[in-house]
Amino acid sequence: MRIAVASLLVASALLAGCDGGLHIAGQVVRPEGQPVADAKVTVTVDEDGAPREDLQTRADGRFAVDRVDCPCDFPVRIEVFHPQYGHAKLDTTHRALERDPNISLTLQPYARAEKGHE
């Protein structure tokens, strides 16, 4: 009985297009379109703030996250910070990222009151 239930759950996840893995390929750019190197990227895969992935963009502004422990129905928040060029935030879902894992985030300049995030 347990094997049948486990098989049914796996089949349901595969039919829904979600394997429990989270794969994101992204690029961070300035409003003018230039890639931003060394921006801090934080990916949070649930409402409680964990698990969390912190990384930096490469010279071409690109970053990648490849997790295998992300629940399929959880929200995903991607936040980007760069001390000179600004910040960006994307709230999405794991299912949306399964459909299209390639994202582009455009940094917005900090407001004067936000400069403390630098």
C-alpha positions as CSV (number, residue, x, y, z in Angstrom):
1,M,0.0,0.0,0.0
2,R,2.8,2.4,0.9
3,I,4.5,1.8,-2.5
4,A,1.3,2.5,-4.3
5,V,0.7,5.8,-2.5
6,A,4.4,6.8,-3.0
7,S,4.1,6.0,-6.7
8,L,0.9,8.0,-7.0
9,L,2.5,11.0,-5.3
10,V,5.5,10.9,-7.7
11,A,3.3,10.5,-10.7
12,S,1.2,13.5,-9.6
13,A,4.2,15.7,-9.2
14,L,5.5,14.7,-12.6
15,L,2.2,15.3,-14.3
16,A,2.0,18.7,-12.6
17,G,5.4,19.5,-14.0
18,C,7.2,19.7,-10.7
19,D,9.9,17.4,-9.5
20,G,10.7,19.2,-6.2
21,G,13.8,20.7,-7.8
22,L,14.2,24.5,-8.3
23,H,16.3,25.6,-11.2
24,I,16.8,29.3,-11.9
25,A,19.0,30.9,-14.5
26,G,18.9,34.7,-14.3
27,Q,20.7,37.9,-15.2
28,V,20.8,41.2,-13.3
29,V,20.9,44.4,-15.4
30,R,20.9,48.2,-15.0
31,P,17.9,50.1,-16.4
32,E,20.0,50.8,-19.5
33,G,20.5,47.1,-20.1
34,Q,24.1,46.7,-19.0
35,P,24.8,43.6,-16.9
36,V,25.7,44.0,-13.2
37,A,28.6,42.1,-11.8
38,D,29.0,41.3,-8.1
39,A,25.4,42.0,-7.1
40,K,24.2,40.1,-4.1
41,V,21.3,37.7,-5.0
42,T,19.2,36.1,-2.2
43,V,16.7,33.4,-3.1
44,T,14.1,32.4,-0.4
45,V,11.9,29.5,-1.2
46,D,9.2,29.8,1.5
47,E,7.4,32.3,3.7
48,D,9.5,31.5,6.8
49,G,12.8,32.6,5.2
50,A,14.4,29.2,4.9
51,P,15.8,27.5,3.0
52,R,17.7,30.4,1.5
53,E,20.4,30.7,-1.1
54,D,22.9,33.6,-1.1
55,L,25.1,34.2,-4.2
56,Q,26.7,36.9,-6.3
57,T,26.4,37.6,-10.0
58,R,29.3,36.9,-12.3
59,A,30.9,39.4,-14.6
60,D,28.1,39.0,-17.2
61,G,25.5,39.7,-14.5
62,R,24.3,36.1,-14.6
63,F,23.5,33.8,-11.7
64,A,22.2,30.3,-11.3
65,V,20.4,28.4,-8.5
66,D,20.0,24.6,-8.7
67,R,18.2,23.3,-5.6
68,V,16.6,19.9,-5.2
69,D,14.7,20.4,-1.9
70,C,12.1,23.1,-2.8
71,P,8.5,22.2,-2.3
72,C,6.5,22.6,-5.5
73,D,3.8,24.8,-4.1
74,F,5.9,27.3,-2.2
75,P,6.4,31.0,-3.0
76,V,9.8,32.1,-4.2
77,R,11.3,35.5,-3.5
78,I,14.4,36.7,-5.4
79,E,16.1,39.9,-4.1
80,V,19.1,41.6,-5.6
81,F,21.2,44.3,-4.0
82,H,24.2,46.3,-5.4
83,P,25.7,49.1,-3.4
84,Q,26.1,51.4,-6.5
85,Y,23.3,50.4,-8.8
86,G,20.3,49.7,-6.6
87,H,18.0,46.8,-5.9
88,A,15.3,44.6,-7.4
89,K,12.8,42.1,-6.0
90,L,10.7,39.4,-7.7
91,D,7.9,37.4,-5.9
92,T,6.9,34.4,-7.9
93,T,6.2,30.7,-7.3
94,H,8.0,27.5,-7.8
95,R,5.5,26.4,-10.4
96,A,6.0,29.6,-12.4
97,L,9.7,29.0,-12.4
98,E,9.2,25.4,-13.6
99,R,7.5,26.9,-16.7
100,D,10.2,29.5,-17.3
101,P,13.4,29.4,-15.1
102,N,15.1,32.2,-17.1
103,I,14.6,35.5,-15.4
104,S,15.9,39.0,-15.8
105,L,16.0,41.5,-12.9
106,T,16.4,45.2,-13.6
107,L,17.9,47.2,-10.7
108,Q,16.2,50.3,-9.5
109,P,18.3,53.1,-7.9
110,Y,18.0,53.4,-4.1
111,A,15.8,56.1,-2.7
112,R,17.7,58.4,-0.3
113,A,16.2,56.7,2.8
114,E,17.3,53.3,1.5
115,K,21.0,54.1,1.1
116,G,21.6,52.3,4.4
117,H,21.2,49.0,2.6
118,E,24.5,49.5,0.7
